Amino acid sequence: MYCLVIPGLIIIGSAIFLFNRDYSDLVNAENNLSRIVNNRSRNRTSQRRLDFIYHRTRVQRINVLTSQAWGLVGGIITAIGVNGIITNNLADSKGSGGDRDRGDRR
């Protein structure tokens, strides 16, 4: 079960790293979009350029979402590994003769 915990933690760590990077890129893209929209009358920015920048912000939102999803997958993998370790330890402690030593009748 340790072979599930360690990879799960690695996935969580890399997802957190990628989330931070993608989120900062999303903030920059949103700021760029709002700056260009606010200055559109002065700069005469074409509609095609605005559409391109808007779609880049949507791509960054999807990147942030996938980073969060990978963090969730890593958490699930880690939880399965931890559950297996705990269940295995409980089964080993019960199987060592705990009930037979007390003399309980069933």
Number of C-alpha atoms within 10 A of each C-alpha: 14 12 10 18 22 15 15 24 17 15 20 24 15 16 22 16 13 19 21 14 14 20 17 14 17 21 14 14 21 19 13 15 19 14 11 18 13 11 12 14 9 8 10 9 13 9 10 9 11 15 12 12 18 16 13 16 21 15 14 20 19 14 19 21 15 16 23 17 15 20 24 16 16 24 18 16 21 24 16 15 20 16 14 16 16 12 12 12 12 11 11 11 11 10 11 10 10 11 11 10 8 8 8 8 6 3
